[in-house]
Amino acid sequence: MRYWNLQAKQSGDNISMESYVEGLKAMGVTRVVWETQRDIKVCAECEEKDGKIFEIDKIIIPLHYNCRCNLRPYVK
């Protein structure tokens, strides 16, 4: 049962992030900044991306299982 609860949570997280990204696109945002939680739980993959700017169309969702990162609109 725990497995199915985790899967349901991850599906909800994925849908939420996809909706957020689509909303940013609808507002004309073309680039985003990758932000981690900046704590000891951050994985090496995400730590490498922290603070970097990415084209919004090149972001892959889900970021990864149980990812706690966020995407912030890039404003010059």
Beta strands, then each sheet from edge to edge (+ up, - down):
strand 1: 31-35
strand 2: 53-55
strand 3: 70-73
sheet 1: 2+ 1- 3+
end
